[in-house]
Amino acid sequence: MVKPTILIVPGSFSSHGLYQNIVDKLRAKGYPAVATGLPSTQKRYPSEPATMQEDASQIRAVTEALINQGKEVVVVCHSYGGTPTTEALEGVAVKRLIYLTAVVPRIGESQLKAMNTSGGLINNAPVRPFRRHCRKCNADERAG
């Protein structure tokens, strides 16, 4: 059985090279794998910053190129990569789409809107102060 090609889409503050170790390990297990670069992580001053749409175009182009080679594609998007990936793959027949600690917006929804927690679980969750787990801290807390 032919294994699907794994396409990794990076987060906003990382280049595709950061994922090379994962790509190498996948390949060692017999999975064709590649991590794509995003224009927003490549462009630097004095160039204008790349947009999410440019990132989405890059993801779509790479995905379609793999599909046109007859490959089944599993897309793994990390962090910010979930936003342009969602936009990019509308109507594209990938085998699977995996969001790894990623934003999962609706198609056409901005990352900011997708992350809005107004009235959501995060805003209603009780906030507990961080306490270090050590004997002295616990003893001080009981004494105080």
C-alpha positions as CSV (number, residue, x, y, z in Angstrom):
1,M,0.0,0.0,0.0
2,V,1.3,3.4,-0.9
3,K,1.7,5.8,2.0
4,P,0.3,9.3,1.7
5,T,2.6,12.3,1.4
6,I,2.7,14.4,4.5
7,L,2.7,18.2,3.9
8,I,3.7,20.2,7.0
9,V,2.6,23.9,7.1
10,P,4.6,25.9,9.6
11,G,3.4,28.4,12.2
12,S,3.9,32.1,11.8
13,F,7.2,32.5,13.6
14,S,9.0,29.5,12.1
15,S,10.5,28.6,8.8
16,H,9.9,25.3,7.1
17,G,13.5,24.3,8.1
18,L,12.4,24.1,11.7
19,Y,10.4,21.0,10.8
20,Q,13.2,19.2,9.0
21,N,13.8,16.7,11.9
22,I,10.1,15.7,11.7
23,V,10.3,15.4,7.9
24,D,13.4,13.2,8.2
25,K,11.7,10.9,10.8
26,L,8.6,10.6,8.6
27,R,10.7,9.7,5.6
28,A,12.6,7.1,7.7
29,K,9.3,5.4,8.4
30,G,8.5,5.4,4.7
31,Y,6.3,8.4,4.4
32,P,7.0,10.9,1.7
33,A,7.1,14.2,3.6
34,V,7.8,17.9,3.0
35,A,7.5,21.1,4.9
36,T,6.5,24.1,2.9
37,G,7.7,27.7,3.4
38,L,5.2,30.5,3.8
39,P,5.6,33.9,2.2
40,S,4.9,35.5,5.6
41,T,7.9,33.8,7.1
42,Q,10.2,34.5,4.2
43,K,9.7,38.1,3.4
44,R,11.8,40.6,5.3
45,Y,12.3,44.4,5.4
46,P,12.2,46.4,3.2
47,S,9.6,44.2,1.4
48,E,6.0,44.6,2.4
49,P,4.8,41.9,4.7
50,A,3.1,39.0,3.1
51,T,-0.6,38.4,3.7
52,M,-2.6,35.4,4.9
53,Q,-3.9,35.1,1.3
54,E,-0.4,34.8,-0.1
55,D,0.3,32.1,2.5
56,A,-3.0,30.4,1.4
57,S,-2.0,30.6,-2.2
58,Q,1.4,28.9,-1.5
59,I,-0.2,26.1,0.5
60,R,-2.8,25.5,-2.2
61,A,-0.1,25.5,-5.0
62,V,2.1,23.0,-3.1
63,T,-0.9,20.7,-2.2
64,E,-2.3,20.7,-5.8
65,A,1.2,20.0,-7.2
66,L,1.4,16.9,-5.0
67,I,-2.1,15.8,-6.0
68,N,-1.3,16.4,-9.7
69,Q,1.6,14.0,-9.2
70,G,-0.9,11.3,-8.2
71,K,-0.2,11.5,-4.5
72,E,-2.6,11.3,-1.6
73,V,-1.8,14.2,0.7
74,V,-2.2,14.6,4.4
75,V,-1.7,18.2,5.5
76,V,-0.5,18.9,9.0
77,C,-0.8,22.6,9.9
78,H,0.8,24.0,13.0
79,S,-0.3,27.0,15.0
80,Y,-1.0,30.0,12.6
81,G,-0.7,27.6,9.7
82,G,-4.2,26.5,10.5
83,T,-5.6,29.8,9.3
84,P,-4.2,29.9,5.8
85,T,-4.5,26.1,5.4
86,T,-8.3,26.3,6.1
87,E,-8.6,29.0,3.4
88,A,-6.3,27.3,1.0
89,L,-7.9,23.9,0.9
90,E,-11.5,24.7,0.4
91,G,-12.6,22.3,-2.4
92,V,-9.2,20.5,-2.5
93,A,-9.4,16.7,-2.1
94,V,-6.8,16.0,0.5
95,K,-6.8,12.6,2.3
96,R,-6.7,14.2,5.8
97,L,-6.2,17.6,7.4
98,I,-4.6,17.7,10.8
99,Y,-4.5,20.8,13.0
100,L,-1.6,20.6,15.4
101,T,-2.0,23.1,18.2
102,A,-3.5,25.3,15.5
103,V,-6.2,27.8,15.0
104,V,-9.2,26.2,13.3
105,P,-11.2,29.1,11.7
106,R,-14.3,28.8,9.5
107,I,-13.6,29.3,5.8
108,G,-13.3,33.1,5.3
109,E,-12.9,33.8,9.1
110,S,-9.9,35.8,10.3
111,Q,-7.6,34.3,12.8
112,L,-8.4,37.1,15.2
113,K,-12.1,36.3,15.0
114,A,-11.5,32.6,15.4
115,M,-9.5,33.2,18.5
116,N,-12.1,35.5,20.1
117,T,-13.0,34.2,23.5
118,S,-15.7,36.7,24.4
119,G,-18.2,34.7,26.4
120,G,-16.3,31.5,25.7
121,L,-14.7,28.9,27.9
122,I,-11.5,30.8,28.5
123,N,-13.3,34.0,29.8
124,N,-15.6,32.0,32.1
125,A,-12.9,29.6,33.4
126,P,-11.8,30.2,37.0
127,V,-8.4,31.6,37.2
128,R,-6.1,30.1,39.8
129,P,-2.8,31.5,40.7
130,F,0.2,29.6,39.6
131,R,1.9,27.9,42.6
132,R,5.3,26.3,42.4
133,H,5.3,22.7,43.5
134,C,7.9,22.5,46.2
135,R,7.9,21.7,49.9
136,K,9.0,25.1,51.0
137,C,6.3,26.9,49.0
138,N,3.6,24.5,50.3
139,A,4.8,24.9,53.9
140,D,4.9,28.7,53.5
141,E,1.3,28.6,52.1
142,R,0.0,26.5,55.0
143,A,1.7,28.8,57.5
144,G,0.5,32.0,55.9
